[in-house]
Amino acid sequence: SRFAHTVVTSRVVNKASTLQEITFQMELPKKAFITNFSMIIDGVTYPGNIKEKAAAQEQYSAAVARGESAGLVKATGRKTEQFQVSVSVAPAAKVTFELVYEELLVRHLGAYELLLKVQPQQLVKHLQMDIYIFEPQGISFLETESTFMTNELAEALITSQNKTKAHVRFKPTLSQQQKSPEQQQDTVLDGNFIVRYDVDRTVSGGSIQIENGYFVHYFAPEHLATIPKNVIFVIDKSGSMRGRKIQQTREALIKILGDLGPRDQFNLISFSGEAAQWKPQLVPASAENVNEAKSYATGIQAQGGTNINDAILMAVQLLERANREELLPAGSVTLIILLTDGDPTAGETNPSRIQKNVQEAIDGQHILFCLGFGFDVSYAFLEKLALDNGGLARRIYEDSDSALQLQDFYQEVANPLMTSVAFEYPSNAVEAVTQDAFRLFFKGSELVVAGKLRDQNPDVLSAKVRGQLHMENVTFVTESRVAEQEEAFQSPRYIFHSFMERLWAYLTIQQLLEQTVSTLDAEKQALEARALNLSLSYSFVTPLTSMVITKPEGQEQSQVAEKPVENGGCGSRVLTQHSPQPLPTSRPRQKTACVNFSKAGVFDKLYSFPTRLGPPGPLHPPHLPYPSHRTTWGPTLPDVMSRKPLSDPLRPALPSPRTTPAVPAPIQPPSVILPLPGQSVDRLCVDLKRSQGPTNLLSDPGQGIEVTGHYETEKAHFSWIEVTFEKPQLQVRASPEHVVVTRNRRSSAYKWKKTLYSVMPGLKMTMDKAGLLLLSSPDRVTIGLLSWDGPGEGLRLLLRDTDRFSSHISGTLGQFYQDVLWEPLAAADDGKRTLKVQGHDHSATR
């Protein structure tokens, strides 16, 4: 129940005739604590022993002195750490590795996420992954996503679910694991497997679960109104932000400004060696002010030093002046969001004095969030700065999706729902309660409190949660019958022993370690001592403990696994290359018509022509001078309009004369290809002309689908296409660079030609290595988006199952599915047709 207990088991046999070194490697979430590791070699168990870090230091130092790799855990990415251990195995010997780790799944933008890295690096005869979920509140939705899944592998994925339980099983065969027939020894399994879900909510907004004398209280009320906020964005524009950093910051800021609520107030401060404010005071988030702020953000240029101290103090002064002048709306919250990529180099540069100055100025009246861009910034400095002032710090990784990372962080804090939240329990019923007071509760998140029940267990455990809404106080009351709760958690398959107690210990340790960041030395030592004692008692590898791993006699006698800290570097990353898919060999014969179409609804001259399809499916364009020879070119353009599998390609070809000619230039495929079911012409190729700004391409309320795009006439392709689904709420925005998927206000970027397989309630989203993204559902039109890098490179929009459009279909392309009629062929020229679209005649050429 939201506390994930993960067991990874790997069994290996040395079939060689010589001694072999075998490596066990696993990536695990950064928030997880390793709780156990062991090796069983020929029936002898070699366990990992968790000790205080100081006690393990001697073994650690000795291993380093011998030149051995002592650190077994290192950071490898944004969300993961890598555990690795090697051991020498005799011929015919067997070794079993077992790694156990635990983590509390945090609700983020309306969902819990379990991330598993699947990287066997070889074919595995018996590979099986089982995920068991038990949520007494009821599972409201469950979806899976994978970056390595193929259509064939998807057959090995089975998800079963009832009201409170779910089981996800992935059990691929050897043939399903193979990358391709030509690469039979290489595995396609290399990437992330993600399970996302959420639970049903009660009127009280809370759920108390009890097991073996411990309880956990989850609190996430729904349907509360957003509290207005006063937010000041403090943006670093120093010289180190030059280039992509400042460009992505501008991009994110423009999007964030557009997401401000109508009751919000805001201002911008940019700083380098000096700080400068955009407006002399907070301004309402009106359309006029937001547009003006976007223009200001567009002009921010990077140069100079980094004066963090003066910039934050200027933000505090703005808020204080607004408060004195009674310009802050009653019941609103005040936030400062700092983005910087480096250490202070101008003005006050001593980090301790900056932290002291800021804490004294804010004085508990405002909340400060600190975003550190890249790895040149001191994350420890920003973390203390934020925690001292009621906020949190977040690292923004320098990558192609940095703007999305900034936007996602803002979405986390964009909708405050409650302030001054306090949990109350009967003092004679509970003890050792974790943090029970919180300054803010945001939409899509969850507050979690855990504790022990006293020896005299009550029949009913009751709790009150008090807080402030926008203009009123509120109290939520939750009750839970102890005996019923104890009975509910008896399933051995879904619940591991004493999980609630371990959840309490995990949460307590995490909070104690967080508190040490913003406390003085004497108190810090006491907090660390408590965290260390719990870490040893419950066998958690934390920043205060180490796991000493023993090995068979004659090998390195010990290795030490330690928990990396966020302030360190990112470490190495694993990059994967994918081979292109082979081309299918045949296609049925179909007919195609091509149309040049303008946004204003006026057709240029229309072209229609037959398609000759065969191996591998060449397309013959109109008016080409050499009719008898063809030359194919790639990459493939998948034909999602046919009734055949979507992976089959359509490859255009060019005719040339029988004699040796100059090779003609390759044709440019149309931007949109529409299937026309029931028509004498099977397909309509559409080229948009004279497009000015975004275009509503398709809108079908009956299907809950809307497609918009921006067509660049000069480049003859779309600069972006956006597909929006009503249920499930999903937005897919494709550009030539990448695809951005937004679900529950959470945005993720995916590069083209990287495999993706995501199953949501009522929708499946896939992308193959050819760069074809498909959005499909059993009762919906299938929409394809293709990153075309052949002649006329750009985005292409493809459709299939268009007979599923409702009678309410509209839009620039949607009109082709309303009252479309082809007139009979002209007797004199069978290459010309008349196309009637909603009663208007337009000429077309086949």
Beta strands, then each sheet from edge to edge (+ up, - down):
strand 1: 3-13
strand 2: 20-29
strand 3: 33-41
strand 4: 44-52
strand 5: 73-75
strand 6: 80-89
strand 7: 94-104
strand 8: 112-118
strand 9: 129-134
strand 10: 139-146
strand 11: 157-161
strand 12: 165-170
strand 13: 178-180
strand 14: 183-187
strand 15: 191-199
strand 16: 206-211
strand 17: 214-219
strand 18: 229-236
strand 19: 265-271
strand 20: 275-277
strand 21: 283-284
strand 22: 333-340
strand 23: 367-373
strand 24: 393-396
strand 25: 416-424
strand 26: 430-431
strand 27: 437-442
strand 28: 447-453
strand 29: 460-468
strand 30: 473-481
strand 31: 545-550
strand 32: 558-562
strand 33: 590-598
strand 34: 607-611
strand 35: 629-632
strand 36: 637-638
strand 37: 649-650
strand 38: 653-656
strand 39: 672-675
strand 40: 683-689
strand 41: 694-700
strand 42: 705-712
strand 43: 717-725
strand 44: 730-734
strand 45: 738-743
strand 46: 746-751
strand 47: 756-760
strand 48: 763-767
strand 49: 772-776
strand 50: 782-788
strand 51: 794-800
strand 52: 820-822
strand 53: 832-837
strand 54: 840-845
sheet 1: 1+ 7- 3+ 4- 31+ 32-
sheet 2: 2+ 6- 5+
sheet 3: 8+ 15- 10+ 47- 48+ 49- 50+ 51- 39- 40+ 33+ 34-
sheet 4: 9+ 12- 11+
sheet 5: 13+ 14-
sheet 6: 16+ 17- 28+ 26-
sheet 7: 20+ 19- 18- 22- 23- 24-
sheet 8: 20+ 19- 21+
sheet 9: 27+ 25- 29+ 30-
sheet 10: 35+ 38-
sheet 11: 36+ 37-
sheet 12: 41+ 42- 43+ 44- 45+ 46-
sheet 13: 52+ 53- 54+
end
